[in-house]
Amino acid sequence: MRVSTALSAVVLASAGIGHAVLSHLDSDIARVDAFKDMKNRPRAGHGMNVLLVGTDGRDRVTEEERRRFRLGGAPCHCTDTMMIVHISADRERATVVSLPRDSYAETPGHTDRNTGERHEGHPLKLNAAYAEGGPQLTVRTVEAMTRVKIDHYLEVDFTSFMKTVDVLGGVRICTAQPLKDSYTGLDLPAGRHTLMGGQALQYVRSRHLDGASDLSRMKRQQRFMAATIDRATSSGILLNPMKFRDVTRAVLGSVRADKGFGTDELLALGRAMRNFSPSSSEFTTVPIGQMGYAVKGVGSTLKWDPAASGRLFTALREDRPLSVPKPVPRTPVERVPVDPKQIRVQVENGTEASGLGKRVDQELRATGFRTTGVPSNAKHPDVERTVVFYDPQWDNSAKSLAAALPGSELRVERGRGPTLLVTVGAAHKEVRPVKPEEPPQETGAVVRGDEVVCGKE
């Protein structure tokens, strides 16, 4: 949100640049009348709702970029991504709700923008509303489905996305599993990566990494948005006039916004958003009630859960947060590549201290590891430093276990198999809480931005 809709305003507000300069930037934004002749709209709620649409527009993408990032030929003129971004009335929170492109939708009556033919309301996939009726039909369809009044419309294409990420110097993401998609060309090993524009586009577009298709893609898009917020707010970019100039050129050159999203709105939003951080943003996806809902002439769609989605959109209308902030743990929780629930551990006491093995076994189990529950004693109980013995095939599991045992040593033991062995040494002090880098997330689950941003090096 900060990068694609109001980054220029944030920089201006932070740097104290005046209204005249912002007016000049405002004139660079292409305009679209997304609310023309709209009637019977939902009642306005509290706060501000922006419909953020990512299209497959690629008119300014070079032929080399098309080949390298597998962007194909002619665009389908449809929405590749759609989100409602809610800014709270006190300008202290941002809530981002992803709307699956394959959602079952019913359009209001409208005139086809391509043929001029009048259509009665009919079922379709949500992303097809843009191809049939442009921004106006897209807004009307979303409002009819959510009963949330859309205050502003913002559209970003592939070119804007890639250039913005490049100007930011890349955005860092984490992945516990390798990501490879032959359709987009994405090929990332497990670990931390700083993605530049084209590779970032592959990351947020990939739909063929697992069986969850578009739902997994939306989770990655949410993670990427949180990481972008973190990058923009923590790197000094917002206070650098030269970077500001480059970012605004990249963003505003490929953006379309409604006519009401002007100078005053940009400036007010920028001032309000100065103190935003990943921890003050939250991300979710509309809860899905039925996968593979077949519709004649439309195909397989996703049907929203009426009760759960109703509660979600009521919260937006009433300007309420979706989640209760979690208390900060006394001991920082470290992110690890493998979920402790998947790691089997045998504990042995490597010292003369009675009961140490049992205590560590219980603490590891409380942290989530699958301990045997039957600790043993080492043959030679004179170990000083705790050692984690592991088979090389389970090296990521070993790293995750070692992270929970500060000061421990990793030692390869070929043929050990999937069960790791911990020999507790005299220097052992504590078992540290850990959790996987990419926690499981069901549709409709809510996560804060700081829960999906990579930990600091």
N, C-alpha and C positions, 0 to 999 in steps of 0.2 A: 504494500500500500504506500509506504513512504517513498519508495523508489519510483513507482510507476504513476502515482497520482499527485504527490505533494512534496517531493524531495526538493524541488526548486524553492517552494515556499518555506520549507523548514530552514533551508540555508539562508534565505533572505531574512527571515525572522531572527535567526540566530546571529547573523552578522550585522543586523540593523540596517540593511539596505532598504531603501524607501519604496513608496507606492509607485512612483514613476517608472522605476526599473521593472517592477513586477508587471506593470501595465504593458510594457514592451514584450515581456515574455508571454503574457496572456494572448497577445496578438499572433503568436507563433503556433498556437494550438488550433488544429483543424476542428471545425464545429459540425455537430449533427443535431437535428431536432428530434431527440428521442422521445419527446412527450407531446408531439403535435396532435391536437384534437382528441386528447385522451379524456374520457369521462368515466364516472362511476368508479373512481379510484379508491383504494383503501384510505382510511383516516390516518392522518399524519401521527406518528408516534413521537417519542423523545429521542434526541440524538440525531445523527445523520446516517443515512443508508446510501451507499454507493454501489451500483452494479458494475463490477469489474469484469470485463469480457476480454479474453485473449482470442484473437482470430488467427486463421492460418494465412493471413496476408503476407505475401513474400515478394511483392513487386520490386523492392529495392535490394533483394538478396542476389548476390553475384552467382554466376554459373558455377564457379569453383566452390562456393559455399553450399549450393544446392547438392553438388556431388558429394562433397566431404561429409556433410551432416544429413545426407539422404532426405532432403526435403521434397523430392519429387518434382513434378512439373506444375501444371495449373492447380491453383488452390481450389478448395470446394466452396469457398465463400461461406463458411460456417464457423461456429464458435468452437475452439479447441479447449477452452477453459472458461468456466463461469463461476464467479464468487460474489456473495453479498458481503461487503465490508461495512460493518457498523461501527461508527465512532460515537462513543458515549457523549451525553449532553455536557458533562463536566470536562470532556476532552482528556480523560485520564485512562481510557481503555479502548482497545480495538478488538472487535470480534470478527473473525473471518469464517464464513460458512460456505463450503464448497457444494455446488449443485452439480451432480453427475450429468455428464453430457447425454447419457442414454436414459435419463429419467423419463418415465411416462408422463406426458403432458397433454393438455387439451387447449388449443388456441381459442381465443375469442374470435368472433367474426371479423374479417379483414379483407383488404385488397392486396393481391399478390404484387409485390414491387417489381417483379420481372415481366409479368404478362398483363397486369392491369385487371386481371380477372377477380371477381368478388367471391370470397370463400366464406362459408359458414364455419363455425367452430368445429374442429375435428382433432382426433388424436394424432400425435407424432412424438418423436424423440425431442427432448428439450433443445438440443443443439441445432435442430433443423428449423427452429423458429426464425433464426437469423437469416438463413438462406431464403426463406419464404417471404419474410416481411421486415427484414433489417432490424435495426435497434428498436424501433417502435413496437413491433410485434414481440420482440424479445422481452422488453420491459413489461408489456401488457401481460404476457404469458407468465412471467415470474411473479408479478403482483397478484394475478389470479390464483396461482398455486400457493403462495405464501401468506397472502393478505398483509404483506409488509409494503408500505409505500416507499418506492425508490425515489430518493431526492436528487441523485445525480447519476449520470451514466459516463463511464470511461472505457475506452477501447484501446487495446495495445496490440500491435502485430509482432511477427517474428523479428523484424528488423530492430524495432525499438528494444525488445527484450535483449537481444544479443549485444547491441551497442551499450546498453545501460550496464550490463554485467562487466563488459570489458572496461568501461570507464571507472567502475568501482575497483578495478584491479583484481577481479575474480571474487567468487563467493565460496567459502569452505563448507563442505558437507562431510558427513560420516556415513559409512555403511558397514554393517557387521557381516554382510554376505556379498560375494561378487555380483555385479550387475552387468548383464550382457543381453542386448536386444538386437537381433539381426535386422529388424525393421528400421530402427533409427540409427544403428551403428554404435550405440552406447556400449562401452566395454571398460568397466571399472573393477579392479580387484578390491577385496575387502580392505577397509582402512579409511584414512582421512585424505581428502582431495580438495584442491582449490580449482574450481571449474571456471573457465573463461566462457565467453558468450556462446559460441557454437556448441561446446560440450555441455554447458548448462541447459541449452535448449533441448539437446538429446535427453538429458536427465529428466526434465519435467514433461517431455512428450512421450516417453517410453510406456507402452501399454502391454508389452509381451514378455515381461520378466517373470511372471508367475500367473497362476490361475485367476487372481483377483482383478486382473485387467485394469479398468478405469479407476476402481476404488483404490488400488495400490498407488496408481499414478497420482491421484489427488492427495494422498498422504505425503508423497514425495514433494508435490507442489507446495503443500503447507510447510513442510520442513524447509524447503528452499526459501519461501517467503520469510520465515522466521530468521533464517541465516542471513538473508539480505538485510533485514532490519538490523541485525546484530552488526553486520559489516558496516552499514552506513552510519550507525550511531556510535560505534566504538573506535573508529579508525581516524577520526578527525576530518573526514571528508566534508562534513556539513559546515565546517568552519574555514575551509580552504577556497578562496574566491576562484582560483584557477580550475580546481576540480568542479566547483559549482557551475562554472561556465560550460565545461565539457559534459557534465551530467545533464544539464538542462537541454543542451543541443541534442544529445542522444535521445532523451526521453520525449521532448516536445516535438521532435521532428517526425515521429511516427505514432502520435497519439490523436484520438478523436474524443471530444467531450461534448456534453450537452451545452447549450447556449448559456445556461444559468451558472455554470461552473466557471466563474470569472475571477477577476482580480481580488475582490473583497473576500471571496470564499477561499481562494488560495492563501491569502495573507492570514486570515483568521485560523484556517486549518494549520498552517505552518507554525504559528505562535503556540497553538494548543498542543501540537505534537512534539514540541521540543523535548519534553521530558518522557516521551514514550520509550520503552525498552522491551526486549522480548518477554520479560516477566509481566508486562502490562498488556500483552496481546494473548488471545486465545483462538484456537483453531478447531474446527469440527467439520464433519460431513453430514449432510441430511441423513437421518436414520432410514435405512432401507427395510421395508417390510417383506418384499418378495423379489427375489432375483429371477431373471429369466421370465418375466411376465410377458407372455406372447400376445401381440396385438395384430390382427389381420391388416395387411398392407403396410405395417410399420416394422414388424419383426420383434426381436427379443428386447424388452425394456426392463428398467428397474422401477418398481413401484414403491413410493415412499410409505413408511409406517405412519398412518394418519395420526395416531395419538402422540407418538414421540416427536414427530416433526411439528405437530401443532404446539406442543410445549416449547419447542425450540424457537419457533417464530413468535410465540407470545412473549418470550423473554426478550427478543429483539425489539418488539413493539413497546414493551414496558421498560426498555433500557436497563435490563438486569444482566449481571454477569452469568455465564453459563456454568462456571465452576467456582467452588470455594477455595481460596488460596490455601495451599498445604503449608503446615508449619515447617520452618527451616530445620533440618536435622542438626543435632549437636555435632555429629561427625559427618563431614561431607561424603556424599555417596558418589563413588567413582563409576564411570561408564566402562563396561567391559565388552569384548567382542562376542562372547557366548553367554547365554542366559544360564545362571547358576543351576536352574532346575534341570538342565540337560547334562550336568557334570556329576559323575559318580566319583566318590572320594573315599579312600581308606586312610584312616588316621592312625599313626603310631607315636607313642611317647618316646622321644629320643633322650630323655633325661631320667634322673633318679627321683624327680618330683612326683609324688603320688597324686593321681587323678588329673594330671595335666592333659593327657590324651583324651579322656572323657570330656573334659571341659571344652577343648578345642573342637571336638566332634560335635558337641551340642551347639556351640556358637556358629560353626559353619552351617549346620542344618537350619538354624534360626535365620541365617542370611539367605537361605534358599538352596544350598548345595545338597545333593543326594548322598549323604554320608551313609556308610554301612551301619552305623549305630553300635558297632562292636570294635572299639579301638584296641590296638595291641601295643605291646612293648617292644622296642628295638632290641636287637641282639646285643648291641654295644651302646648302652645308654650314656653316652658322653658327647652328644651332639651340641654344639654351641649355636649354630645358625640353622633355622628351619629350612628344610629342603623339600621341593616339590619334584617328585620323579614322574616322568611322563613318556609315553610313546610319541615319536615325532608326528604321527598321523593326527594326534590330538593336541597340537601345539597351541592353538587358540584357546582351547579349554584350559591348558596349563597357565597361559598368561592371565586368564580370567581368575583362576584360583590364586595365583601369586599376588594379584592385585588386592585380594582380600587378606593377605598375610604379609603386611609390610616388613621389608627387610629379608624376605625369604629368597632362596636361591633356586633357580630352575636347573634340573639335571636330566639329560636324556637317558632313558632306559628302554632300548628297543625290545619289542615283543611284549611290553607290559599290557598293551590293550587299552580299552577305553577307561578303565578304572585308574585314576590318579592316586599316587601314594604321597601322603604328607608325613614327613618325619619332623616332629615338633622339637625345636632346639631350646636351649636354656635362655636364649635372647628373645624368645617370643614375648610380645607384649599385648597384642590385641588382634581380633578379627574385624576387619573394616567392612562396612556395608558396601555392596556393589549391586549394579543392575545393568541389564543389557543396553547397548547403545541405541537400539531401535526397539523400544517396548511394544508389545502387541497392542493393536488398536482396532477396536470394532467400529463399524459404521455408527455414527452418532456419538462416539466417545469424544471427550473434550480434552485437549492438551494446551498448556500455556506455551508461549514461544520459547521460554528458557528451558523447557523440558525437551525440546527437539533441536536445540542449537548445540553444535559440537562443544565439548569441554575445552577450556583453554590449555594450551601446551604448557 
